[in-house]
Amino acid sequence: MNNDSSARIVADLDAWIASAAPGAKLPSTRTLVTRYGASPVTVQKALRTLAARGAVESRPGVGTFVRAVRVARPNDYGWQTAALGAPPHRGPQLSTALRTFPNDVIALHAGYPDRELLPERLVRAAFTRAARGDAAVNRPPAAGLPELQAWFATELGTVTPAGTAPPAPSDVVVLPGSQSGLTTTFRAVVGAGRPLLVESPTYWGAILAAARTGVRVVPVPSGPDGPDPDELARAFRQTGARAFYAQPNFANPTGARWSPELADRVLDTVRGHGAYLIEDDWAHDFGIDAEPVPLATRDDSGHVIHLRSLTKSVSPAVRIAAITARGPARERILADAQAESMYVSGLLQTVALDVVTQPAWRTHLRGLRHQLAARRDLLVGALQEHVPDARVEAVPPGGLNLWVRLPDATDLGRLVADCEAAGVVVAAGTEWFPAEPTGAYLRLNYSGPNPGAFPDGARLLGRALARQR
Ligand SMILES: Cc1ncc(COP(=O)(O)O)c(C=O)c1O
């Protein structure tokens, strides 16, 4: 990248911005590339410099704009520090997975699949139909629309083996996304100050939900095959914990899928300690080489609390998830969810149900499996070619992420910043560890936009890593 030409573009755009109206749209990156005879990476660097100074703001998918608000004098919010006091915990405000970037960066950090992987036509048609119906004006029952509860229960019921009672629709509580399901379950079933066993590494949002609800997380080492069952048993014995949060299928971040033997051992341990397994089945629709079978299908005694979300597979705009729980736990969860948000928009529930009950939904999922396989293999191949020091511990049989080990001496903070400056966004694995990281990891997501740019992204990552040798 040429620093001089980036500085020249900044200086020139600064002059333009000074005379532009607040809110004015800057020319597109393509126009700027032509105007300045510079590469897209150099133009992006200049735009990032202007954004960092607060001169412009970028709205992904729309463009870059002169900042509308120009504050003449800085506000004094010091009084709020006294009013709020110190926060109960200090963590990152926004996970890397939720950050948005201009369209032309190579995004390997995202948490939600790109639009081209969504059933967009089905979603739009479902919204149109739902807007015409009663759902647009009615208040749904607190636990969810009965038809949607029934759909979630049937999804589990059809793969429940003979001899185990399938869940009933009334065991299902519909929620606005599984993130809120985690917060609700941790608060209602574990409780502030009490221990919750979690895999390490585990989903950053679960760590956050535990911190927010005052639940004390106890890490259990986990890897590409799932958690260590002996360590799990030891952690239950030592802490007296009554719950274990885990992702038995395509875990975020490791991609792990538990073997049937491990699933049996974990269930036995959980039952033996009179505890709950909080099963986060977030990637249910993202099987690639394997069909995910939830552990919840092997239990009818209320030990497994099952969370399934549609926000990643239907649309991030349709924030619908469900918890299936039996016995008093279900009542506690429903009571907490009601206190939190009363009920979930009936319109969104109707849209979600419409999409997943169309015959085309199954066709979509079959196509998605091929697209994810191609993207995953493309990224694995690109890393092998361009980042020889990186090790993909296991090619995941499903899910959206690669968990990549880097040399121990890697300065991850610097690597992530260098990659971002070069136009590729990656997430440091640190965010997925509930305690100190046990190695230098990156989590790379292969469901983001423009997979054609994965090889370039890997090349830029390889270069940034090589500079640390
Ligand atoms: C493992 C896991 N659980 C839960 C969630 C939350 O998903 P949502 O709230 O969109 O349903 C995510 C999102 O990234 C996730 O990765």
The ligand as an SDF file (V2000), in Angstrom:
LIG
                    3D

 16 16  0  0  0  0  0  0  0  0999 V2000
  -23.2970  -19.9030   19.4380 C   0  0  0  0  0  0  0  0  0  0  0  0
  -24.2550  -18.7850   19.2700 C   0  0  0  0  0  0  0  0  0  0  0  0
  -25.3520  -18.7320   20.0580 N   0  0  0  0  0  0  0  0  0  0  0  0
  -26.2490  -17.7380   19.9620 C   0  0  0  0  0  0  0  0  0  0  0  0
  -26.0830  -16.7120   19.0640 C   0  0  0  0  0  0  0  0  0  0  0  0
  -27.0950  -15.6020   19.0140 C   0  0  0  0  0  0  0  0  0  0  0  0
  -27.8620  -15.6840   17.8850 O   0  0  0  0  0  0  0  0  0  0  0  0
  -29.2700  -14.9280   17.7230 P   0  0  0  0  0  0  0  0  0  0  0  0
  -29.4580  -14.0600   18.9380 O   0  0  0  0  0  0  0  0  0  0  0  0
  -29.1240  -14.1470   16.4830 O   0  0  0  0  0  0  0  0  0  0  0  0
  -30.2920  -15.9890   17.6480 O   0  0  0  0  0  0  0  0  0  0  0  0
  -24.9570  -16.7180   18.2190 C   0  0  0  0  0  0  0  0  0  0  0  0
  -24.7310  -15.6140   17.2840 C   0  0  0  0  0  0  0  0  0  0  0  0
  -23.6470  -15.4330   16.7840 O   0  0  0  0  0  0  0  0  0  0  0  0
  -24.0330  -17.7780   18.3270 C   0  0  0  0  0  0  0  0  0  0  0  0
  -22.9550  -17.8280   17.5520 O   0  0  0  0  0  0  0  0  0  0  0  0
  1  2  1  0
  2  3  1  0
  2 15  2  0
  3  4  2  0
  4  5  1  0
  5  6  1  0
  5 12  2  0
  6  7  1  0
  7  8  1  0
  8  9  2  0
  8 10  1  0
  8 11  1  0
 12 13  1  0
 12 15  1  0
 13 14  2  0
 15 16  1  0
M  END
$$$$
